[in-house]
Amino acid sequence: GRLAEPRGVARAGDGTVAVADFGHHRVQLFDAELRFLRQWGGEGGEPGQFRQPSDVAFGADGRLYVADTWNGRIQMFRPTG
């Protein structure tokens, strides 16, 4: 759960917290008590990769939306990543 330049933070209805980790080109997920759960991403332009994600938001359906800055897109993920 180490972060480098965290940018966007969002909390889901169940308390899960997502963080856009701008410096590591990934998204990290924490439980309601802020214990590290998992991460995904890495630098690149393929689906599931990022070039400096800058914000995150949970939709009403529980999906996570990530603003992928330098790839110029929004990526959508199921709650499992």
N, C-alpha and C positions, 0 to 999 in steps of 0.2 A: 503494500500500500504506500509506496513512496511516490510523491508527486513532484513534478518539475513544471512550474508555471501553471498551476491550476487556474482555469478560467470560469467556465460555466458550471453551476451546481444545480441539481434538481432533486426533489424528494417525491417519491411515488406515494400513492395512497396507503401502501403497507409500511411505509417508513423507510424503504430502501432509498439510498442516496447514490446518485450518479455524479461523477466529476469528469469534466473534459480536461484531460491532462495535456495541455498545449505543447509543453516541452518534450514529452515522450511520445507524442502522436498516438495516444490511446485513450480509452475510456476506462475508468475504474468504478467498480460497484462496491458499496458498503451496506451492511445491514442497518437496522434502525438504531443500533447502539454504536454505529460507526466502526464496526469491525470489518476488515477487508474480506470481500467475498470472491471477486474475480476481476479480471481485466481482459480486454481484447483490443485489437488494433495493431499498430505498428506503422512505420512510415511507408507510404506508397499510395498508388492510385487505384488499386484493385478494390472490389467490394470488401468491406470489412477493414480496410486500411484507411489511414488518415494522413493528411498533411496539415498538422496543427489544428485540431478540433478546438473550436472556441466557445461552444455553448451546447447545452443539453436540455431536453424537456421531455417529460412523460406525457403521453396522450391518455385520454380517458380509457382507452382499451389496454393500457399497461405497456404499450410499446414505447421504446425510447427513441427519440429523434436527436440526431447529432449534426450540428453545423460544422461541416468539414471545410474549413476556411480556404486553403489554397487549392483544393480540388474543385471548389466552386459548386458544392452540392450539399444536400441534406441526406443523410443516411438514416434508415429506420431499422430498428432491431427488436426482436421479440425479447421478453423479459429474461430469457436464458442467454442472451447475447448472440 
